[in-house]
Amino acid sequence: MRVSEPGLRPEAERGSLRRPALPELPLRGYRKERLTEAFFSSGLSLMEGGFIGVIADKLFHVHPAVLALVTAAPMFGNLSSSFWARLAHGRRRVPWATALMAALTACIAGIAVIPEGNVGAAAMVTLLIVSRLLLGGVITLRSIVWTLNYPRETRGRVIARLSVISTLSLAGTSWVGGQILNANPQNFRLVYAGGALVSALGVLAFSRVPLAGEADHLAQEQRGDGSGGRAGGMLALLRADPLYAEFLAWQMLSGISNMMVEAPVLYLVSRQMGASYAESIAVTTVIPLVLSVLTTPFWALYLDRVHVSTFRAAHAWSFSLSQILLWAGAATQSLVVVLLARMVLGSARAGGGLAWNLGHNDFAPADRVGLYMGVHVTLTGMRGAVAPFLGMALYLGWAAHPLPALRVSLPAWGGLGEELMPLAAVMSGVSALGFRSLQRRIRALQA
């Protein structure tokens, strides 16, 4: 167990948003990663639930349960994280991550050639799920690259700059893709073919990223037993580090509150409000990404100054605000209010993404960073495998179903509708209070 409260650096004291100074090798890696974020993220945007979900709804007319699956795929794909962490333990990270990114690019290209009808819809969802399983490995392996290349006191700002590039690429590609689909929905094949080509350029750039201190890090890992990637190892890690376990418990509640509203939002905007391709993609994907770009540097400055538990204790309230506004928009069927809610969500996601990628470093020993991240990502996948389906069921309700084994019938239920949103807001608020309690415990240990 390791908990640390990073000291306030001179750059942070001045509120500088400039890239911190980096040694030569990490600086070379950073420049290659900028290209990766620009190009690879462009293709990745086409596999985001808010983009591909609109295509699945409007062009393939899938069942609401499939929409829940589409929004769940990016999250339960993280279940593969521990597998990749264990497989790559003691091995070079950049070649492994490059191979996974190349396979993901092939999935993007596959969308361009799927057939129409139910077979095409099934192929689309299958490729989406495979791509997210691969991305779970990419995220886990890249966390090691960031940990080795960028010092803790500057890491938040460095990753924030990369995140801004990635988010601009995601938003720009999604917006352009929405306009192309508005002109002719069948153009989705051209969109995905082009996205795969651009993504391949990002993969090539990442393959050339150098890694500082890689030999020493690999030697450390090879001396360990590598058990943290297994289920038993995960439980042992959480038992050995109760503060990290508590952090992940509150993160579980916060994550569920957000995940369970995403599928209902897609259904609300695309089907119930009847928004166009471009409008639906703008509300579900582009607007949150744009606001994420605008606010990421400010969240990064804060994260560089404080422990992640302190950060989360303040940050979680932004999710509550977005969910309250979403409730108002759904209740009044106002696309403008829903858009405002998604703007707040974009800002919240900016901070949440930074903390999600970097927060484990405030708990993990240097030789177990990958395993800590693997546990974190795997738990994200576990909640992502349940929350979107739970959210859609609570939103729409269900028809009566007989349960022969119990000799009873599940009665029909009309669902919560927009009342799901304040429930999510309460859950986000409770998680904020939980992070605040953890923050106090950590400060007491440091006193």
FITOR-794538 format. One record per residue (C-alpha): x, y, z. Coordinates in steps of 0.05 Angstrom, whole numbers, plus 5000, padded with zeros to 4 digits. Layout:
XYZ
...
//
This chain:
500050005000
502550694982
498751334991
501652004974
499452724972
503653044917
506853704934
504754334898
509654454841
511855154819
508355064752
501854884787
502555464835
502755934776
496855584744
500955434681
497555014629
503854934588
507154264578
511954134636
519354044619
521053324602
527652954593
529752794521
527252064519
520352194548
519752814504
520952384442
515651904467
510752474481
511552734409
509952044381
504051974428
501152634403
500752324334
497751694363
492352094398
490752494335
490251904287
488551284327
483151654365
479951864299
478451134283
476750974355
471251504355
467351074306
467050524358
464150974412
457150784436
454351464421
456451414348
455650694329
449350654373
445851174329
447450764267
444850134302
438450484322
436750874259
439650434204
439149734233
433049864278
435649434335
431849254399
432949714459
436749144493
441749174436
442549924447
444149764519
449249254495
452349774448
453250274505
455749724551
461049454503
466050024515
465549884590
465249134597
470849074546
475149284606
474048584634
479848374590
484648834627
487148344679
488247824624
492648314585
496148554648
498047834666
500047664594
504548274588
507548224658
515048234651
514748374577
515849004535
509449424535
510049834471
510249234422
504448904458
500249534458
501849644384
499448954366
492849054403
491849734369
493049424301
487848884315
482949414338
484049794273
482249154235
475649144273
474149854250
475549654178
470849054187
464849504200
465649774129
464049094098
458448824142
452048614106
445248934118
439648674162
440148254226
446547914204
449948584195
447348834262
450148214296
456848294260
457149034280
455948884354
460948304352
466448744322
464749284372
465548814431
472048524404
474849224394
473249424465
476348784493
482648984455
482249704479
482049454551
488949184540
491449814505
489150244563
492549794614
499149744576
499350484561
498650644635
505550334645
508350764589
505651394623
508051184692
515151054668
515751644620
512452214659
513952414732
508052414782
508253164793
507353314719
503752694694
496752974700
498453574656
502153154605
496452654599
491453224598
494953514536
494652824503
487352774523
485753434491
488753204425
484952544430
478452884448
478953384391
480152804344
474252414372
469653024369
471853244299
471152554269
464452444302
461853104276
464252984205
461552284208
454752534230
454353014172
456252464123
450952004151
445752564147
447152614073
446451864062
446351344118
449450824072
455751244072
457550924138
461850434099
466150994072
466551304142
469250664173
474050504116
477051204122
477251154198
481150504195
486250814148
487351414193
487650964255
493350564223
497551194221
496751264296
498750544307
505150654267
506851274309
505850904375
510350334353
516150824356
514951074427
521250974471
520450774544
524651074599
527350574651
524149984616
529749494631
529549634706
521949594707
521848924671
527148644718
522848854778
516748514748
520447884731
522747824803
515447844825
510347294819
505547674772
499547414810
495748074812
492547944745
488947314768
482347324805
485547064868
491047574860
485948134852
482647944917
489347884952
491348574927
484848884952
485548545020
492748785026
490849495008
484249675043
484850415025
485150244951
479449744960
475150294991
477050774935
474850264884
468350134922
466250864918
468650884846
464050294833
458050684858
459951304819
461150904756
454550534760
450751184768
453651444703
453550804663
446250654675
443751304643
447751264578
443350764542
436951134563
439951794537
441351474469
434251194467
431251864490
434852294439
434951844378
428251494384
423551864432
425652574411
426752364338
433252754330
437052674264
443652294256
447652934263
443553184323
443652514358
451252434349
452353164370
448453074435
450852384454
458152454432
460653114402
458353624454
460953234514
467653154478
468253894462
466854084534
471853564556
477253914514
475654594545
475854354617
481253814617
487054284632
483754564694
482153874722
489353674707
492154254747
487854044806
489653304800
497153464799
496253834866
492153334907
491252594922
486152254877
481352154936
481152904947
480053014873
474352514869
470952794932
470053464896
469353214825
463652714836
458653274848
459353484775
456252824754
450352964801
449153634768
449153334698
444152804719
439453314751
439553724687
438453104646
432252964688
429553654672
430853564598
427552874595
421553104635
420353694589
422653344525
427253924514
433253764470
436354434492
436354234565
438953544549
444453884510
446154314571
446353674614
451153364564
455653984567
456253904643
457453164633
463053324583
466653734636
465553184688
468252664641
474553074630
476353034703
473752324710
478052084652
484352374682
482952074751
480951404720
487451354681
492151614735
488851524803
491650834817
498651134818
497151464884
496250774916
500750294877
508050114891
512450244830
513149504812
505549374815
502649964777
500249524720
496949044767
493349594805
490949884739
488749194717
484449104779
481449794769
479849684696
477048994708
472249264761
470149804711
468449244663
464448874715
459949464729
459649624655
457048924640
451049054685
449549794691
447149964620
442249384620
439849564689
438950284667
434950114605
430549634644
429250154698
427950684646
423150294601
420649754648
418849054623
413148604601
410448044644
414847424643
413246734670
418546414715
416945664711
422445454758
419345884813
412145754791
410846494790
410547054738
414447694739
409148234733
409548774680
412449444701
412250104665
419250334687
421750964721
422351384657
425852034671
425651894746
431851454733
436052084728
435052364799
436351654826
443051684789
444452374818
443352124889
448251554876
453552034851
452552474912
453451884959
459851694924
462452404933
461252345008
464751675008
470851954974
470952515025
470952015082
476751635049
480452295040
480052425115
482751735131
488651825085
490352505114
490052205184
495151675164
499752205135
499352645198
//
